[in-house]
Amino acid sequence: MWTGVFPAVTTKFTEDDRLDHGEMERCFALQMEAGCDGIIVCGSLGEGPMLSHDEKIDVVKTAQKIAGNKPVLLTVNEAGTREAAAIARRAAKEGANGLMVVPSPIYHTNEEETVAALRAVAEAGDLPVMIYSNRLAYRVDVTVDQMEELAKDKRFVAIKESSDDIRRSTEIINRFGDRYDLFTGVDNLAFEALSVGAIGWVAGLVTAFPRETVAIYQLMKQGRREEALKIYRWFRPLLDLDVSTYLVQNIKLAEVLAISTNDRVRMPRQPLSGERRRTVEKIVRDALAARPELPTF
């Protein structure tokens, strides 16, 4: 069973736009040291659509070096099902522990096409799969009815629920019980999702604030709701940075200020500048100045 905090880690680049494996190792290690429970690479935050298949596999290998016996999942977010199946096969061959699969971000599949594409990727990789349901970002809703169809295949083990409708979490639990490991995938709905039964958090701001993210999860798991809520309320302005067209640049800038890394991104993205950069810097600096004391576990 997958459970706990799974960072959707950022991909680090050198000044000449190559993968910076040394810096990724350092940043991934901060996640593991804070008590995170797995790593998800090459997702939206990881700039997966901007990476070649070779680069994606290289990032998987780097994450495996740091994660130890904790699961490393590769995000499959290809435009075409053929390409998605190909990278799924490669990930399995290279020892990835699972896949997080996104419906095509280019072609907006109907219900039948969505189920068929997800099944094809699962069959190709033959690995445990987390279904990534994000109708806002990708304009394809993996509905509860589609999840029921996919539940016939034991390879589909988890849901990253990012519909932005907290009611969906309860609908999934009511329909399936514990058939799927239910993760929340929206940072600024995490407390709410954990309150109604999610058992995991695919997190974004965790890359800059790993200990605070893990603290919220652990406190909720232990039933210490008021302590978790206090940290969450402090965290909310930061978590809102995840729900943005500029989430990659926002979170990489937060990493600059919180863990002393760089905010290089792959074009066509560019680092934040001007008023937008000043606004995000203020949010992060204000949070750092009021950083809460965390409990011990």
FENWONOR-V470590 format. One line per field, one symbol per residue. phi: phi as a letter, one per 30 degrees, with the letter a starting at -180 (. if undefined). psi: psi as a letter, one per 20 degrees, with the letter a starting at -180 (. if undefined). A space follows every 50 residues. Layout:
# FENWONOR-V470590
phi->???
psi->???
This chain:
# FENWONOR-V470590
phi->.dajccddddccbddcicdcddddedddddddddjdcabcciddddhedc cddddddddedddddcdicddcccdcbddcdedddddddddddcjedabc cceedccddddddddddddddddddhbebcdccbdddcibcddddddddd ddcdddcbbcdbdibddddddddddcicecdccdbcedbddddddckdca bdccdedcbddddddeddddddicdddddddddddeedddddcaecedde dddededcbhcccdbcdddbeebiddddddededdddddceddcdcb
psi->pprboopnqqppqrhkkrpnhghgggghhhgghijqirppqkbghjkgij qrhggghhhghghhhhhcjqqppppolqhqhghghghggggghjjqirqo ppqpigpnqagghgggggghgghghlrqpopoonhghikponrhhhhhgh iioihoirpookijohhhghggghgickgqooqqjogkjgggghhjiqjr ooqgihhhmhhgghggghghhjjmghgghggghhhghghhihmqhkhghg hhhhhghhjlarkprpqiqqqqrbhgghgggggghgghhkpqpqrq.
